[in-house]
Amino acid sequence: MLLRPGIENKEYSFMFKHIDKVIHFSIFFLLGFLFRVRFPKTTLLYFFLILISYALLTEILQDVMKLGRSLEVLDAVADTLGLSLSYYITRSALLN
């Protein structure tokens, strides 16, 4: 899904200019949440090393594969923010 070419269809009312950033944030929030639920004892360092490496790899592959997608720094920022929020939400939930 992260490597497929995106189609921005302006016909739908929920579509807006940077919806792809919201989608990146949401996908990586969910990925981080599920990762923490499955591996609750993972440290912050391993969590970010594993998942940010995955995020950066997908961004690089988007650019290398030439399928209509490109490497965007703001996508990587949205990925990182989604992961960060998921880590801190699950951290507080798992401590209770």
MMTF fields as JSON, N, C-alpha, C and O atoms, coordinates in Angstrom:
{
  "mmtfVersion": "1.0.0",
  "mmtfProducer": "UNKNOWN",
  "numBonds": 383,
  "numAtoms": 384,
  "numGroups": 96,
  "numChains": 1,
  "numModels": 1,
  "chainsPerModel": [1],
  "groupsPerChain": [96],
  "chainIdList": ["A"],
  "bondAtomList": [4, 2, 8, 6, 12, 10, 16, 14, 20, 18, 24, 22, 28, 26, 32, 30, 36, 34, 40, 38, 44, 42, 48, 46, 52, 50, 56, 54, 60, 58, 64, 62, 68, 66, 72, 70, 76, 74, 80, 78, 84, 82, 88, 86, 92, 90, 96, 94, 100, 98, 104, 102, 108, 106, 112, 110, 116, 114, 120, 118, 124, 122, 128, 126, 132, 130, 136, 134, 140, 138, 144, 142, 148, 146, 152, 150, 156, 154, 160, 158, 164, 162, 168, 166, 172, 170, 176, 174, 180, 178, 184, 182, 188, 186, 192, 190, 196, 194, 200, 198, 204, 202, 208, 206, 212, 210, 216, 214, 220, 218, 224, 222, 228, 226, 232, 230, 236, 234, 240, 238, 244, 242, 248, 246, 252, 250, 256, 254, 260, 258, 264, 262, 268, 266, 272, 270, 276, 274, 280, 278, 284, 282, 288, 286, 292, 290, 296, 294, 300, 298, 304, 302, 308, 306, 312, 310, 316, 314, 320, 318, 324, 322, 328, 326, 332, 330, 336, 334, 340, 338, 344, 342, 348, 346, 352, 350, 356, 354, 360, 358, 364, 362, 368, 366, 372, 370, 376, 374, 380, 378],
  "bondOrderList": [1, 1, 1, 1, 1, 1, 1, 1, 1, 1, 1, 1, 1, 1, 1, 1, 1, 1, 1, 1, 1, 1, 1, 1, 1, 1, 1, 1, 1, 1, 1, 1, 1, 1, 1, 1, 1, 1, 1, 1, 1, 1, 1, 1, 1, 1, 1, 1, 1, 1, 1, 1, 1, 1, 1, 1, 1, 1, 1, 1, 1, 1, 1, 1, 1, 1, 1, 1, 1, 1, 1, 1, 1, 1, 1, 1, 1, 1, 1, 1, 1, 1, 1, 1, 1, 1, 1, 1, 1, 1, 1, 1, 1, 1, 1],
  "groupList": [{"groupName": "MET", "atomNameList": ["N", "CA", "C", "O"], "elementList": ["N", "C", "C", "O"], "formalChargeList": [0, 0, 0, 0], "bondAtomList": [1, 0, 2, 1, 3, 2], "bondOrderList": [1, 1, 2], "singleLetterCode": "M", "chemCompType": "L-PEPTIDE LINKING"}, {"groupName": "LEU", "atomNameList": ["N", "CA", "C", "O"], "elementList": ["N", "C", "C", "O"], "formalChargeList": [0, 0, 0, 0], "bondAtomList": [1, 0, 2, 1, 3, 2], "bondOrderList": [1, 1, 2], "singleLetterCode": "L", "chemCompType": "L-PEPTIDE LINKING"}, {"groupName": "ARG", "atomNameList": ["N", "CA", "C", "O"], "elementList": ["N", "C", "C", "O"], "formalChargeList": [0, 0, 0, 0], "bondAtomList": [1, 0, 2, 1, 3, 2], "bondOrderList": [1, 1, 2], "singleLetterCode": "R", "chemCompType": "L-PEPTIDE LINKING"}, {"groupName": "PRO", "atomNameList": ["N", "CA", "C", "O"], "elementList": ["N", "C", "C", "O"], "formalChargeList": [0, 0, 0, 0], "bondAtomList": [1, 0, 2, 1, 3, 2], "bondOrderList": [1, 1, 2], "singleLetterCode": "P", "chemCompType": "L-PEPTIDE LINKING"}, {"groupName": "GLY", "atomNameList": ["N", "CA", "C", "O"], "elementList": ["N", "C", "C", "O"], "formalChargeList": [0, 0, 0, 0], "bondAtomList": [1, 0, 2, 1, 3, 2], "bondOrderList": [1, 1, 2], "singleLetterCode": "G", "chemCompType": "PEPTIDE LINKING"}, {"groupName": "ILE", "atomNameList": ["N", "CA", "C", "O"], "elementList": ["N", "C", "C", "O"], "formalChargeList": [0, 0, 0, 0], "bondAtomList": [1, 0, 2, 1, 3, 2], "bondOrderList": [1, 1, 2], "singleLetterCode": "I", "chemCompType": "L-PEPTIDE LINKING"}, {"groupName": "GLU", "atomNameList": ["N", "CA", "C", "O"], "elementList": ["N", "C", "C", "O"], "formalChargeList": [0, 0, 0, 0], "bondAtomList": [1, 0, 2, 1, 3, 2], "bondOrderList": [1, 1, 2], "singleLetterCode": "E", "chemCompType": "L-PEPTIDE LINKING"}, {"groupName": "ASN", "atomNameList": ["N", "CA", "C", "O"], "elementList": ["N", "C", "C", "O"], "formalChargeList": [0, 0, 0, 0], "bondAtomList": [1, 0, 2, 1, 3, 2], "bondOrderList": [1, 1, 2], "singleLetterCode": "N", "chemCompType": "L-PEPTIDE LINKING"}, {"groupName": "LYS", "atomNameList": ["N", "CA", "C", "O"], "elementList": ["N", "C", "C", "O"], "formalChargeList": [0, 0, 0, 0], "bondAtomList": [1, 0, 2, 1, 3, 2], "bondOrderList": [1, 1, 2], "singleLetterCode": "K", "chemCompType": "L-PEPTIDE LINKING"}, {"groupName": "TYR", "atomNameList": ["N", "CA", "C", "O"], "elementList": ["N", "C", "C", "O"], "formalChargeList": [0, 0, 0, 0], "bondAtomList": [1, 0, 2, 1, 3, 2], "bondOrderList": [1, 1, 2], "singleLetterCode": "Y", "chemCompType": "L-PEPTIDE LINKING"}, {"groupName": "SER", "atomNameList": ["N", "CA", "C", "O"], "elementList": ["N", "C", "C", "O"], "formalChargeList": [0, 0, 0, 0], "bondAtomList": [1, 0, 2, 1, 3, 2], "bondOrderList": [1, 1, 2], "singleLetterCode": "S", "chemCompType": "L-PEPTIDE LINKING"}, {"groupName": "PHE", "atomNameList": ["N", "CA", "C", "O"], "elementList": ["N", "C", "C", "O"], "formalChargeList": [0, 0, 0, 0], "bondAtomList": [1, 0, 2, 1, 3, 2], "bondOrderList": [1, 1, 2], "singleLetterCode": "F", "chemCompType": "L-PEPTIDE LINKING"}, {"groupName": "HIS", "atomNameList": ["N", "CA", "C", "O"], "elementList": ["N", "C", "C", "O"], "formalChargeList": [0, 0, 0, 0], "bondAtomList": [1, 0, 2, 1, 3, 2], "bondOrderList": [1, 1, 2], "singleLetterCode": "H", "chemCompType": "L-PEPTIDE LINKING"}, {"groupName": "ASP", "atomNameList": ["N", "CA", "C", "O"], "elementList": ["N", "C", "C", "O"], "formalChargeList": [0, 0, 0, 0], "bondAtomList": [1, 0, 2, 1, 3, 2], "bondOrderList": [1, 1, 2], "singleLetterCode": "D", "chemCompType": "L-PEPTIDE LINKING"}, {"groupName": "VAL", "atomNameList": ["N", "CA", "C", "O"], "elementList": ["N", "C", "C", "O"], "formalChargeList": [0, 0, 0, 0], "bondAtomList": [1, 0, 2, 1, 3, 2], "bondOrderList": [1, 1, 2], "singleLetterCode": "V", "chemCompType": "L-PEPTIDE LINKING"}, {"groupName": "THR", "atomNameList": ["N", "CA", "C", "O"], "elementList": ["N", "C", "C", "O"], "formalChargeList": [0, 0, 0, 0], "bondAtomList": [1, 0, 2, 1, 3, 2], "bondOrderList": [1, 1, 2], "singleLetterCode": "T", "chemCompType": "L-PEPTIDE LINKING"}, {"groupName": "ALA", "atomNameList": ["N", "CA", "C", "O"], "elementList": ["N", "C", "C", "O"], "formalChargeList": [0, 0, 0, 0], "bondAtomList": [1, 0, 2, 1, 3, 2], "bondOrderList": [1, 1, 2], "singleLetterCode": "A", "chemCompType": "L-PEPTIDE LINKING"}, {"groupName": "GLN", "atomNameList": ["N", "CA", "C", "O"], "elementList": ["N", "C", "C", "O"], "formalChargeList": [0, 0, 0, 0], "bondAtomList": [1, 0, 2, 1, 3, 2], "bondOrderList": [1, 1, 2], "singleLetterCode": "Q", "chemCompType": "L-PEPTIDE LINKING"}],
  "groupTypeList": [0, 1, 1, 2, 3, 4, 5, 6, 7, 8, 6, 9, 10, 11, 0, 11, 8, 12, 5, 13, 8, 14, 5, 12, 11, 10, 5, 11, 11, 1, 1, 4, 11, 1, 11, 2, 14, 2, 11, 3, 8, 15, 15, 1, 1, 9, 11, 11, 1, 5, 1, 5, 10, 9, 16, 1, 1, 15, 6, 5, 1, 17, 13, 14, 0, 8, 1, 4, 2, 10, 1, 6, 14, 1, 13, 16, 14, 16, 13, 15, 1, 4, 1, 10, 1, 10, 9, 9, 5, 15, 2, 10, 16, 1, 1, 7],
  "groupIdList": [1, 2, 3, 4, 5, 6, 7, 8, 9, 10, 11, 12, 13, 14, 15, 16, 17, 18, 19, 20, 21, 22, 23, 24, 25, 26, 27, 28, 29, 30, 31, 32, 33, 34, 35, 36, 37, 38, 39, 40, 41, 42, 43, 44, 45, 46, 47, 48, 49, 50, 51, 52, 53, 54, 55, 56, 57, 58, 59, 60, 61, 62, 63, 64, 65, 66, 67, 68, 69, 70, 71, 72, 73, 74, 75, 76, 77, 78, 79, 80, 81, 82, 83, 84, 85, 86, 87, 88, 89, 90, 91, 92, 93, 94, 95, 96],
  "secStructList": [7, 7, 1, 1, 7, 7, 7, 7, 7, 6, 6, 1, 6, 6, 7, 7, 6, 6, 2, 2, 2, 2, 2, 2, 2, 2, 2, 2, 2, 2, 2, 2, 2, 2, 2, 2, 2, 2, 1, 6, 6, 7, 7, 2, 2, 2, 2, 2, 2, 2, 2, 2, 2, 2, 2, 2, 2, 2, 2, 2, 2, 2, 2, 2, 2, 6, 1, 1, 7, 7, 7, 7, 2, 2, 2, 2, 2, 2, 2, 2, 2, 2, 2, 2, 2, 2, 2, 2, 2, 2, 2, 2, 2, 2, 2, 7],
  "xCoordList": [0.813, 0.0, 0.869, 0.537, 1.959, 2.82, 3.639, 4.169, 3.747, 4.553, 3.717, 4.257, 2.41, 1.539, 1.408, 1.446, 1.254, 1.035, -0.266, -1.293, -0.21, -1.397, -2.24, -1.72, -3.53, -4.452, -5.226, -5.996, -5.021, -5.76, -6.987, -6.897, -8.116, -9.381, -10.081, -10.48, -10.233, -10.828, -12.356, -12.996, -12.948, -14.402, -15.048, -16.213, -14.326, -14.899, -14.724, -13.708, -15.706, -15.678, -14.595, -14.128, -14.189, -13.185, -11.754, -10.817, -11.563, -10.215, -9.733, -10.483, -8.496, -7.885, -6.419, -5.921, -5.732, -4.415, -3.392, -2.696, -3.284, -2.25, -2.839, -2.371, -3.846, -4.469, -3.477, -3.62, -2.48, -1.503, -0.702, -0.268, -0.5, 0.214, -0.638, -0.121, -1.932, -2.854, -2.879, -2.923, -2.851, -2.853, -1.557, -1.588, -0.413, 0.864, 0.839, 1.22, 0.391, 0.305, -0.56, -0.174, -1.732, -2.678, -2.126, -2.252, -1.516, -0.958, 0.138, 0.174, 1.029, 2.136, 1.705, 2.333, 0.644, 0.082, -0.443, -0.161, -1.211, -1.765, -0.661, -0.717, 0.331, 1.458, 2.177, 2.472, 2.456, 3.125, 2.28, 2.795, 0.983, 0.071, 0.053, 0.182, -0.108, -0.147, 1.192, 1.23, 2.278, 3.609, 3.767, 4.28, 3.323, 3.443, 2.508, 2.856, 1.345, 0.433, 1.041, 0.955, 1.646, 2.247, 3.554, 3.833, 4.354, 5.643, 5.689, 6.378, 4.96, 4.816, 6.108, 6.218, 7.067, 8.296, 9.401, 10.532, 9.073, 10.048, 10.441, 9.581, 11.734, 12.201, 11.959, 11.731, 12.015, 11.829, 12.854, 12.526, 14.091, 15.152, 14.852, 14.932, 14.511, 14.219, 12.958, 12.903, 11.962, 10.719, 11.019, 10.576, 11.775, 12.066, 13.067, 12.938, 14.048, 15.0, 14.302, 14.562, 13.429, 12.742, 11.739, 11.768, 10.863, 9.765, 10.16, 9.61, 11.078, 11.528, 12.393, 12.389, 13.13, 13.871, 12.895, 13.151, 11.796, 10.767, 10.175, 9.993, 9.879, 9.313, 10.285, 9.884, 11.548, 12.545, 12.762, 12.946, 12.74, 12.898, 11.751, 11.982, 10.528, 9.408, 9.511, 9.171, 9.975, 10.149, 11.23, 11.055, 12.326, 13.415, 12.951, 13.23, 12.237, 11.736, 10.732, 10.689, 9.926, 8.991, 9.744, 9.301, 10.877, 11.669, 12.419, 12.495, 12.968, 13.796, 12.96, 13.399, 11.767, 10.957, 10.33, 9.914, 10.251, 9.726, 8.329, 8.065, 7.44, 6.061, 5.09, 3.88, 5.616, 4.746, 4.748, 4.058, 5.499, 5.625, 7.031, 7.922, 7.245, 8.578, 8.872, 7.965, 10.138, 10.565, 10.174, 10.519, 9.457, 9.067, 9.413, 9.031, 10.133, 10.559, 9.34, 9.323, 8.325, 7.134, 6.371, 5.707, 6.453, 5.858, 6.591, 5.961, 7.911, 8.703, 8.42, 8.39, 8.214, 7.861, 6.496, 6.326, 5.531, 4.203, 4.286, 3.603, 5.117, 5.329, 5.878, 5.398, 6.881, 7.526, 6.566, 6.55, 5.772, 4.794, 3.741, 3.349, 3.288, 2.328, 2.904, 2.234, 4.152, 4.822, 5.014, 4.799, 5.416, 5.647, 4.376, 4.38, 3.291, 2.031, 1.575, 1.105, 1.708, 1.282, 2.133, 1.617, 3.427, 4.294, 3.857, 3.738, 3.62, 3.286, 1.881, 1.637, 0.96, -0.389, -0.345, -0.927, 0.328, 0.393, 1.24, 0.977, 2.241, 3.071, 2.235, 2.313, 1.443, 0.607, -0.496, -0.871, -1.012, -2.051, -1.485, -2.143, -0.269, 0.336, 0.84, 0.998, 1.099, 1.55, 0.409, 0.629, -0.813, -1.987, -2.489, -3.462],
  "yCoordList": [-1.178, 0.0, 1.259, 2.234, 1.25, 2.425, 2.619, 3.705, 1.586, 1.692, 1.904, 2.262, 1.689, 1.868, 3.347, 4.197, 3.647, 5.04, 5.57, 4.891, 6.779, 7.381, 8.057, 8.596, 8.023, 8.704, 9.707, 9.324, 10.975, 11.99, 12.352, 12.989, 11.939, 12.177, 13.329, 13.193, 14.446, 15.644, 15.603, 16.548, 14.532, 14.457, 14.232, 14.579, 13.668, 13.352, 14.522, 15.215, 14.741, 15.898, 15.784, 16.805, 14.572, 14.415, 14.547, 14.528, 14.679, 14.801, 16.247, 17.186, 16.415, 17.728, 17.607, 16.501, 18.72, 18.769, 17.811, 17.114, 17.756, 16.926, 15.737, 15.392, 15.123, 13.969, 12.816, 11.989, 12.748, 11.665, 11.725, 10.687, 12.92, 13.04, 12.46, 11.801, 12.709, 12.159, 10.638, 9.939, 10.134, 8.686, 8.074, 7.035, 8.703, 8.207, 8.191, 7.198, 9.288, 9.377, 8.247, 7.571, 8.043, 7.03, 5.616, 4.805, 5.324, 3.987, 3.686, 2.596, 4.64, 4.378, 4.466, 3.843, 5.224, 5.187, 3.785, 3.209, 3.246, 1.902, 0.85, -0.058, 0.965, 0.033, 0.065, -0.982, 1.269, 1.406, 0.872, 0.227, 1.142, 0.654, -0.871, -1.479, -1.48, -2.945, -3.561, -4.615, -2.917, -3.399, -3.387, -4.342, -2.297, -2.199, -3.181, -3.71, -3.422, -4.39, -5.782, -6.558, -6.098, -7.425, -7.581, -8.655, -6.522, -6.551, -5.441, -4.438, -5.616, -4.537, -4.178, -3.072, -5.072, -4.792, -4.197, -4.028, -3.883, -3.286, -1.908, -1.103, -1.641, -0.333, 0.718, 0.402, 1.954, 3.064, 3.019, 3.282, 2.687, 2.63, 1.583, 1.889, 0.364, -0.691, -0.379, -0.618, 0.149, 0.532, 1.469, 1.238, 2.529, 3.502, 2.981, 3.288, 2.214, 1.664, 0.774, 0.871, -0.078, -1.012, -0.282, -0.438, 0.504, 1.074, 2.299, 2.505, 3.101, 4.229, 3.709, 4.282, 2.634, 2.021, 1.557, 1.737, 0.969, 0.538, 1.74, 1.692, 2.802, 4.004, 4.595, 4.949, 4.699, 5.254, 4.341, 4.817, 3.039, 2.09, 2.226, 2.197, 2.372, 2.526, 3.83, 3.87, 4.89, 6.164, 6.04, 6.531, 5.396, 5.21, 4.338, 4.641, 3.249, 2.362, 3.059, 2.784, 3.954, 4.708, 5.487, 5.573, 6.048, 6.839, 5.954, 6.275, 4.848, 3.969, 3.196, 2.99, 2.769, 1.909, 2.646, 2.007, 3.953, 4.764, 4.326, 4.152, 4.15, 3.758, 4.927, 4.728, 6.126, 7.284, 7.887, 8.878, 7.322, 7.865, 8.393, 8.011, 9.265, 9.817, 9.941, 9.92, 10.07, 10.243, 11.651, 12.635, 11.734, 13.028, 13.07, 12.187, 14.096, 14.244, 14.405, 13.866, 15.133, 15.328, 14.028, 13.883, 13.089, 11.768, 11.069, 10.469, 11.141, 10.524, 11.204, 10.542, 12.512, 13.232, 12.763, 12.533, 12.622, 12.137, 10.711, 10.38, 9.872, 8.507, 8.532, 7.809, 9.365, 9.46, 9.997, 9.508, 10.989, 11.525, 10.479, 10.371, 9.714, 8.644, 7.59, 7.127, 7.214, 6.241, 6.787, 6.077, 8.039, 8.654, 8.687, 8.321, 9.128, 9.187, 7.798, 7.622, 6.825, 5.465, 4.911, 4.21, 5.217, 4.722, 5.291, 4.555, 6.591, 7.215, 6.88, 6.807, 6.677, 6.253, 4.839, 4.574, 3.937, 2.553, 2.464, 1.627, 3.305, 3.299, 3.653, 2.98, 4.702, 5.095, 4.059, 3.835, 3.431, 2.415, 1.146, 0.515, 0.766, -0.45, -0.278, -1.267, 0.962, 1.199, 1.122, 0.864, 1.345, 1.297, -0.091, -0.301],
  "zCoordList": [0.0, 0.0, 0.0, -0.673, 0.734, 0.791, -0.477, -0.712, -1.29, -2.503, -3.758, -4.805, -3.667, -4.835, -5.169, -4.28, -6.448, -6.83, -6.243, -6.262, -5.727, -5.153, -6.216, -7.192, -6.017, -6.915, -6.07, -5.19, -6.338, -5.613, -6.424, -7.473, -5.926, -6.599, -5.892, -4.736, -6.562, -5.962, -5.975, -5.514, -6.49, -6.569, -5.206, -5.018, -4.267, -2.966, -2.014, -2.055, -1.165, -0.266, 0.808, 1.313, 1.165, 2.216, 1.7, 2.499, 0.41, -0.152, -0.012, -0.279, 0.402, 0.478, 0.1, -0.109, 0.012, -0.607, 0.011, -0.727, 1.302, 1.936, 2.692, 3.777, 2.127, 2.775, 2.913, 3.813, 2.042, 2.126, 3.426, 3.927, 3.98, 5.261, 6.392, 7.295, 6.332, 7.333, 7.223, 8.235, 6.006, 5.792, 6.31, 6.97, 6.02, 6.548, 8.077, 8.697, 8.677, 10.136, 10.686, 11.64, 10.082, 10.565, 10.428, 11.345, 9.288, 9.066, 10.078, 10.649, 10.301, 11.222, 12.675, 13.531, 12.988, 14.322, 14.612, 15.663, 13.669, 13.837, 13.899, 14.728, 13.037, 13.044, 14.392, 14.969, 14.888, 16.184, 17.328, 18.241, 17.276, 18.31, 18.344, 19.407, 17.178, 17.119, 17.507, 18.142, 17.133, 17.511, 19.03, 19.612, 19.671, 21.138, 21.85, 22.905, 21.29, 21.908, 21.819, 22.77, 20.699, 20.505, 21.274, 21.807, 21.336, 22.021, 23.073, 22.885, 24.177, 25.16, 25.901, 26.432, 25.947, 26.696, 25.829, 26.285, 24.586, 23.688, 24.199, 24.558, 24.231, 24.683, 23.603, 22.435, 24.028, 23.102, 21.977, 20.821, 22.316, 21.307, 20.241, 19.051, 20.629, 19.658, 18.857, 17.651, 19.531, 18.865, 17.701, 16.575, 17.981, 16.934, 15.915, 14.73, 16.331, 15.361, 14.337, 13.137, 14.811, 13.92, 13.019, 11.798, 13.62, 12.853, 12.029, 10.947, 12.502, 11.675, 10.531, 9.441, 10.768, 9.659, 8.577, 7.387, 8.989, 8.039, 7.296, 6.079, 8.02, 7.403, 6.379, 5.271, 6.75, 5.829, 4.63, 3.509, 4.859, 3.758, 2.75, 1.542, 3.239, 2.313, 1.529, 0.347, 2.175, 1.46, 0.387, -0.728, 0.712, -0.261, -1.415, -2.575, -1.103, -2.156, -3.063, -4.262, -2.51, -3.343, -4.414, -5.559, -4.036, -4.974, -5.966, -7.152, -5.485, -6.318, -7.334, -8.465, -6.943, -7.803, -8.976, -9.943, -8.921, -10.041, -10.479, -11.669, -9.503, -9.809, -9.685, -9.574, -9.704, -9.578, -8.194, -7.958, -7.278, -5.928, -5.777, -6.535, -4.812, -4.604, -3.117, -2.284, -2.803, -1.427, -0.987, -1.642, 0.121, 0.668, 2.137, 2.905, 2.519, 3.913, 4.819, 5.926, 4.37, 5.203, 5.437, 6.464, 4.51, 4.746, 5.882, 6.753, 5.878, 6.949, 8.288, 9.325, 8.27, 9.498, 10.003, 11.201, 9.108, 9.498, 10.051, 11.02, 9.438, 9.933, 11.355, 12.229, 11.575, 12.89, 13.943, 15.073, 13.589, 14.539, 14.902, 16.064, 13.921, 14.2, 15.128, 16.051, 14.877, 15.742, 17.149, 18.131, 17.246, 18.559, 19.389, 20.564, 18.773, 19.502, 19.931, 21.054, 19.064, 19.42, 20.561, 21.432, 20.565, 21.64, 22.985, 23.964, 23.033, 24.309, 24.779, 25.984, 23.862, 24.263, 24.821, 25.872, 24.14, 24.626, 25.882, 26.745, 25.999, 27.208, 28.427, 29.455, 28.317, 29.457, 29.72, 30.87, 28.662, 28.842, 29.464, 30.291, 29.075, 29.603, 31.025, 31.741, 31.457, 32.819, 33.811, 34.994, 33.34, 34.243, 34.433, 35.157]
}
